[in-house]
Amino acid sequence: TGTPFAVQFYWSATGTTSGSATWSIRAVAIDHDESLNATFGSFATGTQPFTATSYDLARTTSTGILVMPGGTPAPGEAIQWEVRAGSDVSHTIGTDPILRDVRMIYQRRTGVTEY
């Protein structure tokens, strides 16, 4: 619909280290017969503190990180995602975060929100 996706990352870490993990995501809309080398949108980033309890589940913001795909998103198009964490982005946690789940929240049509 031309509106951004809201993305929530659910993650954990090993050990009892504290600090924050930073996640970055970007996307591109690709239709049939379009190049896979299409230009991605800008990275959107979210940071979440870790509770320092091994394997606790953490989540980035309750409302999600807003991501606008590159290209021209339209019904029926595929969305290609790129996620970065750990050593690819800045974080202050003493170990690499472990991605457990990704939740996409989007508006399929006016007034209808999908999870």
MIDREN-706819 format. One record per residue: x, y, z of N, C-alpha, C in turn; residue number from 1; residue in one letter; chain. Coordinates in nm, 3 decimals. Example, Ala and Ser with C-alpha at 12.3 -4.5 7.8 and 13.67 -1.06 7.14 Angstrom:
% MIDREN-706819
{n.X:1.319&n.Y:-0.569&n.Z:0.780&ca.X:1.230&ca.Y:-0.450&ca.Z:0.780&c.X:1.320&c.Y:-0.330&c.Z:0.780&k:1&r:A&c:A}
{n.X:1.285&n.Y:-0.225&n.Z:0.708&ca.X:1.367&ca.Y:-0.106&ca.Z:0.714&c.X:1.290&c.Y:0.003&c.Z:0.787&k:2&r:S&c:A}
% end
This chain:
% MIDREN-706819
{n.X:0.081&n.Y:-0.120&n.Z:0.000&ca.X:0.000&ca.Y:0.000&ca.Z:0.000&c.X:0.086&c.Y:0.126&c.Z:0.000&k:1&r:T&c:A}
{n.X:0.216&n.Y:0.112&n.Z:-0.005&ca.X:0.304&ca.Y:0.228&ca.Z:0.001&c.X:0.332&c.Y:0.276&c.Z:0.141&k:2&r:G&c:A}
{n.X:0.286&n.Y:0.202&n.Z:0.242&ca.X:0.315&ca.Y:0.235&ca.Z:0.381&c.X:0.426&c.Y:0.146&c.Z:0.431&k:3&r:T&c:A}
{n.X:0.503&n.Y:0.190&n.Z:0.530&ca.X:0.613&ca.Y:0.109&ca.Z:0.579&c.X:0.565&c.Y:-0.013&c.Z:0.659&k:4&r:P&c:A}
{n.X:0.649&n.Y:-0.114&n.Z:0.663&ca.X:0.629&ca.Y:-0.229&ca.Z:0.751&c.X:0.682&c.Y:-0.192&c.Z:0.888&k:5&r:F&c:A}
{n.X:0.621&n.Y:-0.245&n.Z:0.993&ca.X:0.679&ca.Y:-0.237&ca.Z:1.127&c.X:0.737&c.Y:-0.375&c.Z:1.157&k:6&r:A&c:A}
{n.X:0.861&n.Y:-0.380&n.Z:1.201&ca.X:0.930&ca.Y:-0.506&ca.Z:1.223&c.X:0.975&c.Y:-0.515&c.Z:1.368&k:7&r:V&c:A}
{n.X:0.945&n.Y:-0.627&n.Z:1.432&ca.X:0.992&ca.Y:-0.653&ca.Z:1.568&c.X:1.086&c.Y:-0.773&c.Z:1.565&k:8&r:Q&c:A}
{n.X:1.201&n.Y:-0.760&n.Z:1.628&ca.X:1.296&ca.Y:-0.870&ca.Z:1.640&c.X:1.285&c.Y:-0.930&c.Z:1.780&k:9&r:F&c:A}
{n.X:1.272&n.Y:-1.060&n.Z:1.787&ca.X:1.275&ca.Y:-1.132&ca.Z:1.914&c.X:1.408&c.Y:-1.205&c.Z:1.919&k:10&r:Y&c:A}
{n.X:1.482&n.Y:-1.185&n.Z:2.028&ca.X:1.619&ca.Y:-1.238&ca.Z:2.032&c.X:1.658&c.Y:-1.274&c.Z:2.175&k:11&r:W&c:A}
{n.X:1.770&n.Y:-1.343&n.Z:2.185&ca.X:1.826&ca.Y:-1.378&ca.Z:2.316&c.X:1.978&c.Y:-1.376&c.Z:2.304&k:12&r:S&c:A}
{n.X:2.044&n.Y:-1.408&n.Z:2.414&ca.X:2.190&ca.Y:-1.419&ca.Z:2.414&c.X:2.229&c.Y:-1.524&c.Z:2.518&k:13&r:A&c:A}
{n.X:2.347&n.Y:-1.578&n.Z:2.502&ca.X:2.397&ca.Y:-1.674&ca.Z:2.600&c.X:2.468&c.Y:-1.601&c.Z:2.712&k:14&r:T&c:A}
{n.X:2.481&n.Y:-1.667&n.Z:2.825&ca.X:2.553&ca.Y:-1.608&ca.Z:2.938&c.X:2.471&c.Y:-1.505&c.Z:3.011&k:15&r:G&c:A}
{n.X:2.535&n.Y:-1.440&n.Z:3.107&ca.X:2.466&ca.Y:-1.340&ca.Z:3.190&c.X:2.523&c.Y:-1.202&c.Z:3.165&k:16&r:T&c:A}
{n.X:2.561&n.Y:-1.177&n.Z:3.044&ca.X:2.617&ca.Y:-1.047&ca.Z:3.008&c.X:2.505&c.Y:-0.943&c.Z:2.995&k:17&r:T&c:A}
{n.X:2.537&n.Y:-0.818&n.Z:3.015&ca.X:2.438&ca.Y:-0.712&ca.Z:2.996&c.X:2.486&c.Y:-0.619&c.Z:2.886&k:18&r:S&c:A}
{n.X:2.400&n.Y:-0.532&n.Z:2.844&ca.X:2.429&ca.Y:-0.439&ca.Z:2.736&c.X:2.310&c.Y:-0.432&c.Z:2.643&k:19&r:G&c:A}
{n.X:2.331&n.Y:-0.382&n.Z:2.524&ca.X:2.223&ca.Y:-0.368&ca.Z:2.426&c.X:2.262&c.Y:-0.430&c.Z:2.294&k:20&r:S&c:A}
{n.X:2.164&n.Y:-0.485&n.Z:2.223&ca.X:2.185&ca.Y:-0.538&ca.Z:2.088&c.X:2.118&c.Y:-0.444&c.Z:1.989&k:21&r:A&c:A}
{n.X:2.180&n.Y:-0.424&n.Z:1.877&ca.X:2.127&ca.Y:-0.340&ca.Z:1.772&c.X:2.097&c.Y:-0.426&c.Z:1.649&k:22&r:T&c:A}
{n.X:1.978&n.Y:-0.408&n.Z:1.594&ca.X:1.935&ca.Y:-0.480&ca.Z:1.475&c.X:1.908&c.Y:-0.380&c.Z:1.364&k:23&r:W&c:A}
{n.X:1.948&n.Y:-0.414&n.Z:1.243&ca.X:1.921&ca.Y:-0.330&ca.Z:1.126&c.X:1.853&c.Y:-0.414&c.Z:1.020&k:24&r:S&c:A}
{n.X:1.760&n.Y:-0.354&n.Z:0.948&ca.X:1.686&ca.Y:-0.425&ca.Z:0.843&c.X:1.657&c.Y:-0.330&c.Z:0.728&k:25&r:I&c:A}
{n.X:1.658&n.Y:-0.383&n.Z:0.608&ca.X:1.614&ca.Y:-0.307&ca.Z:0.492&c.X:1.547&c.Y:-0.404&c.Z:0.395&k:26&r:R&c:A}
{n.X:1.475&n.Y:-0.351&n.Z:0.298&ca.X:1.398&ca.Y:-0.436&ca.Z:0.208&c.X:1.389&c.Y:-0.375&c.Z:0.070&k:27&r:A&c:A}
{n.X:1.349&n.Y:-0.459&n.Z:-0.026&ca.X:1.323&ca.Y:-0.413&ca.Z:-0.162&c.X:1.206&c.Y:-0.496&c.Z:-0.217&k:28&r:V&c:A}
{n.X:1.117&n.Y:-0.429&n.Z:-0.290&ca.X:1.005&ca.Y:-0.496&ca.Z:-0.356&c.X:1.048&c.Y:-0.535&c.Z:-0.498&k:29&r:A&c:A}
{n.X:1.023&n.Y:-0.660&n.Z:-0.534&ca.X:1.064&ca.Y:-0.711&ca.Z:-0.665&c.X:0.946&c.Y:-0.783&c.Z:-0.728&k:30&r:I&c:A}
{n.X:0.915&n.Y:-0.748&n.Z:-0.853&ca.X:0.805&ca.Y:-0.811&ca.Z:-0.924&c.X:0.860&c.Y:-0.912&c.Z:-1.025&k:31&r:D&c:A}
{n.X:0.771&n.Y:-0.987&n.Z:-1.086&ca.X:0.806&ca.Y:-1.083&ca.Z:-1.191&c.X:0.886&c.Y:-1.014&c.Z:-1.301&k:32&r:H&c:A}
{n.X:0.993&n.Y:-1.075&n.Z:-1.344&ca.X:1.081&ca.Y:-1.026&ca.Z:-1.451&c.X:1.161&c.Y:-0.901&c.Z:-1.413&k:33&r:D&c:A}
{n.X:1.169&n.Y:-0.866&n.Z:-1.285&ca.X:1.255&ca.Y:-0.756&ca.Z:-1.242&c.X:1.387&c.Y:-0.813&c.Z:-1.191&k:34&r:E&c:A}
{n.X:1.491&n.Y:-0.734&n.Z:-1.200&ca.X:1.624&ca.Y:-0.776&ca.Z:-1.158&c.X:1.633&c.Y:-0.797&c.Z:-1.008&k:35&r:S&c:A}
{n.X:1.704&n.Y:-0.901&n.Z:-0.966&ca.X:1.731&ca.Y:-0.922&ca.Z:-0.824&c.X:1.834&c.Y:-0.823&c.Z:-0.772&k:36&r:L&c:A}
{n.X:1.893&n.Y:-0.744&n.Z:-0.859&ca.X:1.991&ca.Y:-0.642&ca.Z:-0.819&c.X:1.922&c.Y:-0.508&c.Z:-0.794&k:37&r:N&c:A}
{n.X:1.795&n.Y:-0.508&n.Z:-0.766&ca.X:1.721&ca.Y:-0.384&ca.Z:-0.739&c.X:1.778&c.Y:-0.314&c.Z:-0.617&k:38&r:A&c:A}
{n.X:1.755&n.Y:-0.185&n.Z:-0.607&ca.X:1.809&ca.Y:-0.105&ca.Z:-0.498&c.X:1.722&c.Y:-0.118&c.Z:-0.372&k:39&r:T&c:A}
{n.X:1.786&n.Y:-0.159&n.Z:-0.263&ca.X:1.718&ca.Y:-0.170&ca.Z:-0.134&c.X:1.685&c.Y:-0.032&c.Z:-0.080&k:40&r:F&c:A}
{n.X:1.587&n.Y:-0.026&n.Z:0.010&ca.X:1.560&ca.Y:0.095&ca.Z:0.086&c.X:1.671&c.Y:0.114&c.Z:0.189&k:41&r:G&c:A}
{n.X:1.665&n.Y:0.222&n.Z:0.264&ca.X:1.765&ca.Y:0.250&ca.Z:0.367&c.X:1.749&c.Y:0.154&c.Z:0.485&k:42&r:S&c:A}
{n.X:1.859&n.Y:0.129&n.Z:0.556&ca.X:1.851&ca.Y:0.047&ca.Z:0.677&c.X:1.773&c.Y:0.122&c.Z:0.784&k:43&r:F&c:A}
{n.X:1.686&n.Y:0.051&n.Z:0.852&ca.X:1.617&ca.Y:0.101&ca.Z:0.971&c.X:1.678&c.Y:0.025&c.Z:1.088&k:44&r:A&c:A}
{n.X:1.700&n.Y:0.091&n.Z:1.200&ca.X:1.774&ca.Y:0.032&ca.Z:1.311&c.X:1.698&c.Y:0.046&c.Z:1.442&k:45&r:T&c:A}
{n.X:1.707&n.Y:-0.057&n.Z:1.525&ca.X:1.649&ca.Y:-0.055&ca.Z:1.658&c.X:1.744&c.Y:-0.118&c.Z:1.758&k:46&r:G&c:A}
{n.X:1.749&n.Y:-0.064&n.Z:1.878&ca.X:1.838&ca.Y:-0.113&ca.Z:1.984&c.X:1.754&c.Y:-0.152&c.Z:2.105&k:47&r:T&c:A}
{n.X:1.792&n.Y:-0.264&n.Z:2.168&ca.X:1.717&ca.Y:-0.313&ca.Z:2.283&c.X:1.813&c.Y:-0.358&c.Z:2.392&k:48&r:Q&c:A}
{n.X:1.795&n.Y:-0.313&n.Z:2.517&ca.X:1.877&ca.Y:-0.362&ca.Z:2.628&c.X:1.849&c.Y:-0.510&c.Z:2.655&k:49&r:P&c:A}
{n.X:1.951&n.Y:-0.580&n.Z:2.705&ca.X:1.938&ca.Y:-0.721&ca.Z:2.742&c.X:1.934&c.Y:-0.729&c.Z:2.895&k:50&r:F&c:A}
{n.X:1.853&n.Y:-0.820&n.Z:2.948&ca.X:1.830&ca.Y:-0.828&ca.Z:3.093&c.X:1.942&c.Y:-0.897&c.Z:3.170&k:51&r:T&c:A}
{n.X:2.041&n.Y:-0.949&n.Z:3.102&ca.X:2.155&ca.Y:-1.018&ca.Z:3.163&c.X:2.119&c.Y:-1.154&c.Z:3.219&k:52&r:A&c:A}
{n.X:2.005&n.Y:-1.211&n.Z:3.179&ca.X:1.968&ca.Y:-1.346&ca.Z:3.217&c.X:1.980&c.Y:-1.434&c.Z:3.093&k:53&r:T&c:A}
{n.X:2.062&n.Y:-1.537&n.Z:3.100&ca.X:2.087&ca.Y:-1.622&ca.Z:2.985&c.X:1.958&c.Y:-1.676&c.Z:2.924&k:54&r:S&c:A}
{n.X:1.947&n.Y:-1.661&n.Z:2.795&ca.X:1.836&ca.Y:-1.710&ca.Z:2.714&c.X:1.701&c.Y:-1.645&c.Z:2.744&k:55&r:Y&c:A}
{n.X:1.697&n.Y:-1.530&n.Z:2.812&ca.X:1.573&ca.Y:-1.455&ca.Z:2.821&c.X:1.537&c.Y:-1.404&c.Z:2.681&k:56&r:D&c:A}
{n.X:1.409&n.Y:-1.398&n.Z:2.652&ca.X:1.364&ca.Y:-1.348&ca.Z:2.522&c.X:1.349&c.Y:-1.196&c.Z:2.530&k:57&r:L&c:A}
{n.X:1.415&n.Y:-1.126&n.Z:2.441&ca.X:1.406&ca.Y:-0.980&ca.Z:2.433&c.X:1.338&c.Y:-0.943&c.Z:2.302&k:58&r:A&c:A}
{n.X:1.279&n.Y:-0.823&n.Z:2.298&ca.X:1.211&ca.Y:-0.776&ca.Z:2.178&c.X:1.245&c.Y:-0.630&c.Z:2.154&k:59&r:R&c:A}
{n.X:1.268&n.Y:-0.594&n.Z:2.028&ca.X:1.287&ca.Y:-0.454&ca.Z:1.995&c.X:1.151&c.Y:-0.385&c.Z:1.998&k:60&r:T&c:A}
{n.X:1.142&n.Y:-0.269&n.Z:2.050&ca.X:1.023&ca.Y:-0.183&ca.Z:2.063&c.X:0.888&c.Y:-0.250&c.Z:2.042&k:61&r:T&c:A}
{n.X:0.792&n.Y:-0.213&n.Z:2.121&ca.X:0.658&ca.Y:-0.272&ca.Z:2.111&c.X:0.587&c.Y:-0.230&c.Z:1.982&k:62&r:S&c:A}
{n.X:0.623&n.Y:-0.116&n.Z:1.925&ca.X:0.558&ca.Y:-0.070&ca.Z:1.802&c.X:0.633&c.Y:-0.114&c.Z:1.677&k:63&r:T&c:A}
{n.X:0.755&n.Y:-0.158&n.Z:1.692&ca.X:0.833&ca.Y:-0.206&ca.Z:1.577&c.X:0.922&c.Y:-0.099&c.Z:1.517&k:64&r:G&c:A}
{n.X:1.016&n.Y:-0.145&n.Z:1.437&ca.X:1.107&ca.Y:-0.060&ca.Z:1.361&c.X:1.042&c.Y:-0.039&c.Z:1.224&k:65&r:I&c:A}
{n.X:1.025&n.Y:0.085&n.Z:1.180&ca.X:0.958&ca.Y:0.111&ca.Z:1.053&c.X:1.054&c.Y:0.096&c.Z:0.936&k:66&r:L&c:A}
{n.X:1.014&n.Y:0.015&n.Z:0.837&ca.X:1.096&ca.Y:-0.016&ca.Z:0.720&c.X:1.016&c.Y:0.013&c.Z:0.594&k:67&r:V&c:A}
{n.X:1.070&n.Y:0.097&n.Z:0.506&ca.X:1.006&ca.Y:0.123&ca.Z:0.377&c.X:1.090&c.Y:0.054&c.Z:0.269&k:68&r:M&c:A}
{n.X:1.034&n.Y:-0.047&n.Z:0.202&ca.X:1.111&ca.Y:-0.117&ca.Z:0.099&c.X:1.148&c.Y:-0.026&c.Z:-0.016&k:69&r:P&c:A}
{n.X:1.263&n.Y:-0.055&n.Z:-0.077&ca.X:1.300&ca.Y:0.011&ca.Z:-0.202&c.X:1.210&c.Y:-0.040&c.Z:-0.313&k:70&r:G&c:A}
{n.X:1.218&n.Y:0.020&n.Z:-0.429&ca.X:1.130&ca.Y:-0.018&ca.Z:-0.539&c.X:0.994&c.Y:0.044&c.Z:-0.518&k:71&r:G&c:A}
{n.X:0.894&n.Y:-0.013&n.Z:-0.585&ca.X:0.758&ca.Y:0.035&ca.Z:-0.571&c.X:0.672&c.Y:-0.081&c.Z:-0.525&k:72&r:T&c:A}
{n.X:0.656&n.Y:-0.100&n.Z:-0.394&ca.X:0.577&ca.Y:-0.213&ca.Z:-0.344&c.X:0.434&c.Y:-0.209&c.Z:-0.397&k:73&r:P&c:A}
{n.X:0.389&n.Y:-0.322&n.Z:-0.447&ca.X:0.253&ca.Y:-0.333&ca.Z:-0.499&c.X:0.201&c.Y:-0.472&c.Z:-0.468&k:74&r:A&c:A}
{n.X:0.070&n.Y:-0.490&n.Z:-0.469&ca.X:0.014&ca.Y:-0.623&ca.Z:-0.441&c.X:0.076&c.Y:-0.730&c.Z:-0.531&k:75&r:P&c:A}
{n.X:0.110&n.Y:-0.843&n.Z:-0.472&ca.X:0.165&ca.Y:-0.956&ca.Z:-0.547&c.X:0.316&c.Y:-0.956&c.Z:-0.562&k:76&r:G&c:A}
{n.X:0.383&n.Y:-0.848&n.Z:-0.524&ca.X:0.528&ca.Y:-0.844&ca.Z:-0.537&c.X:0.595&c.Y:-0.913&c.Z:-0.419&k:77&r:E&c:A}
{n.X:0.711&n.Y:-0.970&n.Z:-0.446&ca.X:0.792&ca.Y:-1.031&ca.Z:-0.341&c.X:0.869&c.Y:-0.920&c.Z:-0.269&k:78&r:A&c:A}
{n.X:0.891&n.Y:-0.938&n.Z:-0.140&ca.X:0.973&ca.Y:-0.846&ca.Z:-0.063&c.X:1.097&c.Y:-0.923&c.Z:-0.019&k:79&r:I&c:A}
{n.X:1.214&n.Y:-0.873&n.Z:-0.058&ca.X:1.342&ca.Y:-0.933&ca.Z:-0.019&c.X:1.396&c.Y:-0.852&c.Z:0.099&k:80&r:Q&c:A}
{n.X:1.438&n.Y:-0.923&n.Z:0.207&ca.X:1.482&ca.Y:-0.858&ca.Z:0.330&c.X:1.630&c.Y:-0.882&c.Z:0.354&k:81&r:W&c:A}
{n.X:1.696&n.Y:-0.786&n.Z:0.416&ca.X:1.833&ca.Y:-0.803&ca.Z:0.464&c.X:1.838&c.Y:-0.759&c.Z:0.610&k:82&r:E&c:A}
{n.X:1.883&n.Y:-0.850&n.Z:0.697&ca.X:1.890&ca.Y:-0.824&ca.Z:0.841&c.X:2.036&c.Y:-0.827&c.Z:0.883&k:83&r:V&c:A}
{n.X:2.074&n.Y:-0.734&n.Z:0.967&ca.X:2.211&ca.Y:-0.730&ca.Z:1.022&c.X:2.205&c.Y:-0.720&c.Z:1.173&k:84&r:R&c:A}
{n.X:2.298&n.Y:-0.789&n.Z:1.236&ca.X:2.312&ca.Y:-0.786&ca.Z:1.382&c.X:2.453&c.Y:-0.828&c.Z:1.418&k:85&r:A&c:A}
{n.X:2.479&n.Y:-0.833&n.Z:1.548&ca.X:2.610&ca.Y:-0.881&ca.Z:1.592&c.X:2.723&c.Y:-0.793&c.Z:1.544&k:86&r:G&c:A}
{n.X:2.823&n.Y:-0.854&n.Z:1.483&ca.X:2.942&ca.Y:-0.778&ca.Z:1.444&c.X:2.916&c.Y:-0.687&c.Z:1.324&k:87&r:S&c:A}
{n.X:2.801&n.Y:-0.702&n.Z:1.256&ca.X:2.770&ca.Y:-0.616&ca.Z:1.141&c.X:2.722&c.Y:-0.478&c.Z:1.180&k:88&r:D&c:A}
{n.X:2.673&n.Y:-0.463&n.Z:1.303&ca.X:2.626&ca.Y:-0.332&ca.Z:1.352&c.X:2.678&c.Y:-0.312&c.Z:1.493&k:89&r:V&c:A}
{n.X:2.663&n.Y:-0.193&n.Z:1.544&ca.X:2.714&ca.Y:-0.161&ca.Z:1.677&c.X:2.622&c.Y:-0.217&c.Z:1.785&k:90&r:S&c:A}
{n.X:2.680&n.Y:-0.286&n.Z:1.882&ca.X:2.605&ca.Y:-0.328&ca.Z:1.999&c.X:2.700&c.Y:-0.337&c.Z:2.117&k:91&r:H&c:A}
{n.X:2.644&n.Y:-0.332&n.Z:2.238&ca.X:2.728&ca.Y:-0.326&ca.Z:2.357&c.X:2.717&c.Y:-0.452&c.Z:2.441&k:92&r:T&c:A}
{n.X:2.648&n.Y:-0.552&n.Z:2.392&ca.X:2.635&ca.Y:-0.678&ca.Z:2.464&c.X:2.764&c.Y:-0.758&c.Z:2.443&k:93&r:I&c:A}
{n.X:2.806&n.Y:-0.835&n.Z:2.542&ca.X:2.934&ca.Y:-0.903&ca.Z:2.537&c.X:2.939&c.Y:-1.027&c.Z:2.450&k:94&r:G&c:A}
{n.X:2.832&n.Y:-1.058&n.Z:2.381&ca.X:2.826&ca.Y:-1.175&ca.Z:2.293&c.X:2.736&c.Y:-1.143&c.Z:2.176&k:95&r:T&c:A}
{n.X:2.740&n.Y:-1.223&n.Z:2.071&ca.X:2.650&ca.Y:-1.197&ca.Z:1.958&c.X:2.507&c.Y:-1.233&c.Z:1.995&k:96&r:D&c:A}
{n.X:2.411&n.Y:-1.148&n.Z:1.965&ca.X:2.271&ca.Y:-1.181&ca.Z:1.990&c.X:2.225&c.Y:-1.293&c.Z:1.897&k:97&r:P&c:A}
{n.X:2.127&n.Y:-1.371&n.Z:1.942&ca.X:2.074&ca.Y:-1.484&ca.Z:1.865&c.X:1.932&c.Y:-1.448&c.Z:1.821&k:98&r:I&c:A}
{n.X:1.910&n.Y:-1.436&n.Z:1.692&ca.X:1.778&ca.Y:-1.404&ca.Z:1.640&c.X:1.685&c.Y:-1.524&c.Z:1.657&k:99&r:L&c:A}
{n.X:1.571&n.Y:-1.504&n.Z:1.722&ca.X:1.475&ca.Y:-1.612&ca.Z:1.747&c.X:1.351&c.Y:-1.603&c.Z:1.659&k:100&r:R&c:A}
{n.X:1.307&n.Y:-1.481&n.Z:1.628&ca.X:1.185&ca.Y:-1.465&ca.Z:1.551&c.X:1.179&c.Y:-1.322&c.Z:1.498&k:101&r:D&c:A}
{n.X:1.109&n.Y:-1.303&n.Z:1.388&ca.X:1.085&ca.Y:-1.171&ca.Z:1.332&c.X:0.935&c.Y:-1.158&c.Z:1.308&k:102&r:V&c:A}
{n.X:0.877&n.Y:-1.050&n.Z:1.355&ca.X:0.734&ca.Y:-1.025&ca.Z:1.337&c.X:0.718&c.Y:-0.906&c.Z:1.244&k:103&r:R&c:A}
{n.X:0.643&n.Y:-0.925&n.Z:1.136&ca.X:0.614&ca.Y:-0.819&ca.Z:1.040&c.X:0.472&c.Y:-0.770&c.Z:1.065&k:104&r:M&c:A}
{n.X:0.455&n.Y:-0.640&n.Z:1.077&ca.X:0.324&ca.Y:-0.580&ca.Z:1.094&c.X:0.304&c.Y:-0.486&c.Z:0.975&k:105&r:I&c:A}
{n.X:0.198&n.Y:-0.507&n.Z:0.898&ca.X:0.179&ca.Y:-0.426&ca.Z:0.779&c.X:0.032&c.Y:-0.401&c.Z:0.753&k:106&r:Y&c:A}
{n.X:0.007&n.Y:-0.301&n.Z:0.671&ca.X:-0.131&ca.Y:-0.269&ca.Z:0.634&c.X:-0.155&c.Y:-0.325&c.Z:0.495&k:107&r:Q&c:A}
{n.X:-0.241&n.Y:-0.426&n.Z:0.488&ca.X:-0.271&ca.Y:-0.490&ca.Z:0.360&c.X:-0.361&c.Y:-0.403&c.Z:0.274&k:108&r:R&c:A}
{n.X:-0.456&n.Y:-0.341&n.Z:0.337&ca.X:-0.543&ca.Y:-0.244&ca.Z:0.269&c.X:-0.594&c.Y:-0.147&c.Z:0.376&k:109&r:R&c:A}
{n.X:-0.650&n.Y:-0.040&n.Z:0.337&ca.X:-0.692&ca.Y:0.062&ca.Z:0.431&c.X:-0.777&c.Y:0.004&c.Z:0.543&k:110&r:T&c:A}
{n.X:-0.733&n.Y:0.031&n.Z:0.666&ca.X:-0.808&ca.Y:-0.010&ca.Z:0.783&c.X:-0.784&c.Y:-0.154&c.Z:0.828&k:111&r:G&c:A}
{n.X:-0.700&n.Y:-0.232&n.Z:0.758&ca.X:-0.675&ca.Y:-0.371&ca.Z:0.794&c.X:-0.526&c.Y:-0.388&c.Z:0.825&k:112&r:V&c:A}
{n.X:-0.494&n.Y:-0.424&n.Z:0.948&ca.X:-0.355&ca.Y:-0.447&ca.Z:0.987&c.X:-0.332&c.Y:-0.596&c.Z:0.999&k:113&r:T&c:A}
{n.X:-0.223&n.Y:-0.646&n.Z:0.942&ca.X:-0.187&ca.Y:-0.787&ca.Z:0.944&c.X:-0.067&c.Y:-0.807&c.Z:1.036&k:114&r:E&c:A}
{n.X:-0.060&n.Y:-0.922&n.Z:1.103&ca.X:0.054&ca.Y:-0.958&ca.Z:1.190&c.X:0.114&c.Y:-1.088&c.Z:1.143&k:115&r:Y&c:A}
% end
